[in-house]
Structures are given as structure tokens and as C-alpha cells.
Amino acid sequence: MEPPASTAVVDTVGAGDAFAALLLLGLSKQWPLTVTLERAQTFACALVGRRGATVADRAFYRAFSEQWGL
């Protein structure tokens, strides 16, 4: 599984932590492993498009929460 070629990389700080956080969330929610890995990659790819390890805009996180039924 590779990130989309169109992924715009601005800053990689926090990408590994974002991936690991989603991996742990998926395991705790008992998502299938393929779903968990896809979501972790999607989240990390979205984060590298922003500057810094976290995003101040709550809408960034809300979009994932709503899409994944959290």
C-alpha cells in the first residue's frame, strides 16, 4: 500500500505518530487490519499536507471522525 502520488508533503513531523495513533485506535475498535492500515495511512497523508505535528482546526479531525463513525 503506497500513499497517493498526489500527496502534497509540507511537513512530515507528526506523521509517524498520527499513523501509530490510528493503528492503536483501529485495534481498540477492532476494525479489520486492512481498514485500520488504510485509515492510518489516509490520516498520516492528510497530516503531512499541513505544517506541524498537530492541526489547530478541529474541522480537520471532525471530517475523519464523521467519515469513520467515531
C-alpha positions as CSV (number, residue, x, y, z in Angstrom):
1,M,0.0,0.0,0.0
2,E,1.5,3.3,-1.1
3,P,0.4,6.8,-0.4
4,P,-1.3,8.5,-3.4
5,A,1.2,10.1,-5.7
6,S,-0.7,13.4,-5.4
7,T,0.1,13.7,-1.7
8,A,1.5,17.2,-1.2
9,V,4.2,17.0,1.5
10,V,4.6,20.2,3.5
11,D,5.9,18.8,6.8
12,T,6.5,15.2,7.9
13,V,6.7,16.0,11.6
14,G,4.0,14.0,13.4
15,A,3.2,11.6,10.5
16,G,4.5,8.6,12.3
17,D,2.7,9.5,15.5
18,A,-0.5,10.0,13.5
19,F,-0.2,6.7,11.8
20,A,0.5,4.9,15.2
21,A,-2.4,6.6,16.8
22,L,-4.8,5.4,14.1
23,L,-3.3,2.0,14.3
24,L,-4.0,1.8,18.0
25,L,-7.5,3.2,17.5
26,G,-8.2,0.6,14.9
27,L,-7.0,-2.2,17.1
28,S,-9.1,-0.9,20.1
29,K,-12.2,-0.5,17.8
30,Q,-11.5,-4.0,16.3
31,W,-11.5,-2.7,12.8
32,P,-10.2,-5.2,10.2
33,L,-6.5,-4.8,9.8
34,T,-6.7,-3.7,6.2
35,V,-9.2,-1.0,7.1
36,T,-7.1,0.1,10.1
37,L,-4.0,0.4,7.9
38,E,-5.8,2.3,5.1
39,R,-7.3,4.8,7.7
40,A,-3.9,5.2,9.4
41,Q,-2.3,5.9,6.0
42,T,-5.0,8.3,5.0
43,F,-4.8,10.2,8.2
44,A,-0.9,10.4,8.1
45,C,-1.1,11.6,4.4
46,A,-3.5,14.3,5.3
47,L,-1.3,15.5,8.2
48,V,1.8,15.8,6.1
49,G,0.0,18.3,4.0
50,R,-0.1,20.7,7.0
51,R,2.7,22.4,8.9
52,G,3.4,21.0,12.3
53,A,2.7,17.8,14.2
54,T,-0.9,18.8,15.0
55,V,-3.6,20.8,13.3
56,A,-5.4,23.5,15.3
57,D,-8.5,23.4,13.1
58,R,-10.9,20.9,14.7
59,A,-12.7,20.5,11.4
60,F,-9.6,18.6,10.1
61,Y,-10.2,15.9,12.8
62,R,-14.0,16.1,12.6
63,A,-14.0,15.1,8.9
64,F,-12.2,11.8,9.8
65,S,-14.4,11.2,12.9
66,E,-17.6,11.6,10.8
67,Q,-16.3,9.5,7.9
68,W,-15.3,6.7,10.2
69,G,-18.3,6.8,12.5
70,L,-16.5,7.9,15.7
